[in-house]
Amino acid sequence: MRPLTGELLPLDLVNTRPATGDLLATPGDLRAWLELQSDRLPEEFGELTDADLAAVRAVREHTATALEHARHGRRPPEAVLAALNEAQRAAPAVTELAWNGDAVTATRRRAGPAGPRLAAWLAEAAAALLADPAVTTVRQCAAGDCVLLFLPAHPRRRWCSATRCGNRARVARHYQRHRPS
């Protein structure tokens, strides 16, 4: 199954854990997901190891737990928030200044190995979403067998994807209305 992408980065990360299994089971799976997200991440991460995958999966689990609480207006567990903060601290961000020949440029970079850097970027994106009042509008797909999350652009949106779960729901309703008695 191909990961659903196009939501906010923390939602895309949490959505790599659909009801059918884990889409980040190997470092290769993580690499494929990063390629889908390449325009949204500020750097390349090179070769990824099992330890790097474990760091990203930990951020994913903490993000999922925090979102489940925050989107319902409840306080996330302190340990979860502390873990997301620690992931960010593991690869501190610095705004690096340079001269490009015409002007000063500022590029945000993180120090350290690939896994902690990647986990820090993802934890930072999760922190931004958790602190945004829009977090309470994050919804779970209305399809009974889907656990994916989305931030609705329209208040009537019910499914993670109109082509994925929406079509299945419409076909099932049509079948129910038109099946022989």
C-alpha positions as CSV (number, residue, x, y, z in Angstrom):
1,M,0.0,0.0,0.0
2,R,1.3,3.5,-0.9
3,P,1.3,6.0,1.9
4,L,-1.3,8.7,1.8
5,T,0.5,12.1,1.4
6,G,-0.5,15.7,1.1
7,E,-1.6,16.4,4.6
8,L,0.5,18.3,7.1
9,L,3.8,16.5,7.6
10,P,3.0,15.2,11.1
11,L,-0.3,13.8,9.8
12,D,1.5,12.1,6.9
13,L,3.9,10.6,9.4
14,V,1.1,9.2,11.7
15,N,-0.7,8.0,8.6
16,T,2.2,5.6,7.8
17,R,0.6,3.4,10.4
18,P,-2.7,2.5,8.7
19,A,-5.0,-0.3,10.0
20,T,-3.4,-2.7,7.5
21,G,0.1,-2.6,8.9
22,D,3.2,-0.4,9.2
23,L,4.4,1.4,6.1
24,L,7.7,2.2,7.8
25,A,8.8,-1.4,8.5
26,T,12.3,-1.0,7.1
27,P,14.9,1.7,6.4
28,G,14.0,1.3,2.7
29,D,10.4,2.0,3.5
30,L,11.5,5.2,5.3
31,R,13.7,6.2,2.4
32,A,10.7,5.8,0.0
33,W,8.5,7.9,2.3
34,L,11.1,10.6,2.5
35,E,11.3,10.7,-1.3
36,L,7.5,11.4,-1.3
37,Q,8.1,14.2,1.2
38,S,11.3,15.5,-0.3
39,D,9.9,18.9,-1.1
40,R,8.8,19.4,2.5
41,L,12.0,18.5,4.3
42,P,14.9,20.9,4.4
43,E,17.7,18.5,3.8
44,E,18.9,15.1,2.5
45,F,19.5,12.4,5.1
46,G,21.8,10.0,3.3
47,E,21.8,6.3,4.2
48,L,19.4,5.4,6.9
49,T,19.8,2.6,9.5
50,D,17.6,0.6,11.7
51,A,18.4,3.0,14.5
52,D,17.3,5.9,12.4
53,L,14.1,4.1,11.6
54,A,13.5,3.5,15.3
55,A,14.0,7.2,16.1
56,V,11.5,8.2,13.4
57,R,9.0,5.5,14.5
58,A,9.3,6.8,18.1
59,V,8.5,10.3,17.0
60,R,5.6,8.9,15.0
61,E,4.1,7.1,18.1
62,H,4.6,10.2,20.3
63,T,3.0,12.4,17.7
64,A,0.0,10.0,17.3
65,T,-0.5,9.9,21.1
66,A,-0.3,13.7,21.4
67,L,-2.6,14.3,18.5
68,E,-5.2,11.9,19.8
69,H,-5.4,13.9,23.0
70,A,-4.9,17.4,21.6
71,R,-7.5,17.0,18.7
72,H,-10.1,16.2,21.4
73,G,-9.1,19.2,23.5
74,R,-7.4,17.0,26.2
75,R,-3.9,17.4,27.6
76,P,-1.3,15.1,26.1
77,P,0.7,13.0,28.5
78,E,3.7,14.9,29.9
79,A,6.0,12.0,28.9
80,V,4.9,12.3,25.3
81,L,5.5,16.0,25.1
82,A,8.9,15.5,26.8
83,A,9.9,12.9,24.3
84,L,9.0,15.2,21.4
85,N,11.0,18.0,23.0
86,E,13.9,15.6,23.5
87,A,13.8,14.5,19.9
88,Q,14.2,18.2,18.9
89,R,17.0,18.7,21.4
90,A,19.0,15.7,20.1
91,A,19.8,17.7,16.9
92,P,19.7,21.4,17.7
93,A,18.8,23.8,14.9
94,V,21.0,26.7,13.9
95,T,20.2,29.4,11.4
96,E,23.4,29.4,9.3
97,L,24.3,32.7,7.6
98,A,26.2,32.9,4.4
99,W,26.9,35.4,1.6
100,N,25.6,34.4,-1.8
101,G,27.4,37.2,-3.7
102,D,24.5,39.6,-3.6
103,A,23.0,39.2,-0.1
104,V,23.1,37.4,3.2
105,T,21.2,34.1,3.2
106,A,19.9,32.3,6.2
107,T,19.5,28.5,6.1
108,R,18.2,26.5,9.0
109,R,20.3,23.3,9.6
110,R,20.5,20.7,12.3
111,A,23.7,19.0,13.5
112,G,24.3,15.3,14.2
113,P,23.7,12.0,12.5
114,A,20.9,11.5,10.0
115,G,18.4,9.7,12.3
116,P,18.3,12.2,15.1
117,R,18.3,15.1,12.5
118,L,15.3,13.6,10.8
119,A,13.5,12.8,14.0
120,A,14.1,16.4,15.2
121,W,12.6,17.9,12.0
122,L,9.6,15.6,12.3
123,A,9.2,16.4,16.1
124,E,9.4,20.1,15.3
125,A,6.6,19.8,12.7
126,A,4.6,17.9,15.2
127,A,5.2,20.6,17.8
128,A,4.0,23.2,15.3
129,L,0.7,21.3,14.7
130,L,0.1,20.6,18.4
131,A,0.5,24.2,19.2
132,D,-1.8,25.3,16.4
133,P,-5.5,25.9,17.4
134,A,-6.4,24.0,14.2
135,V,-5.3,20.8,15.9
136,T,-8.8,20.4,17.3
137,T,-10.2,20.2,13.7
138,V,-8.0,17.2,12.8
139,R,-10.3,14.2,12.0
140,Q,-10.1,10.5,11.6
141,C,-11.4,9.0,8.3
142,A,-15.1,8.1,8.6
143,A,-14.5,4.7,6.8
144,G,-15.0,2.0,9.4
145,D,-11.8,0.2,8.5
146,C,-9.6,3.3,8.2
147,V,-7.6,5.0,11.0
148,L,-5.9,7.7,8.9
149,L,-6.0,11.4,10.0
150,F,-6.6,14.5,8.0
151,L,-7.0,18.3,8.4
152,P,-10.2,19.1,6.5
153,A,-10.1,22.0,4.1
154,H,-13.8,21.8,3.9
155,P,-16.1,21.2,6.9
156,R,-18.0,18.4,5.2
157,R,-14.9,16.3,4.3
158,R,-15.3,12.8,5.9
159,W,-12.7,10.6,4.3
160,C,-8.9,10.6,4.2
161,S,-9.1,10.4,0.5
162,A,-12.1,10.7,-1.9
163,T,-10.5,8.1,-4.2
164,R,-9.4,5.7,-1.4
165,C,-12.1,5.5,1.3
166,G,-14.7,7.8,-0.3
167,N,-15.2,5.7,-3.4
168,R,-15.4,2.5,-1.3
169,A,-18.1,4.0,0.9
170,R,-20.1,5.3,-2.0
171,V,-20.0,2.0,-3.8
172,A,-21.0,0.1,-0.6
173,R,-24.0,2.5,-0.2
174,H,-25.0,2.1,-3.8
175,Y,-24.8,-1.7,-3.4
176,Q,-26.9,-1.6,-0.3
177,R,-29.6,0.5,-2.0
178,H,-29.7,-1.6,-5.2
179,R,-29.1,-5.2,-4.0
180,P,-31.9,-7.7,-4.6
181,S,-34.2,-8.4,-1.7
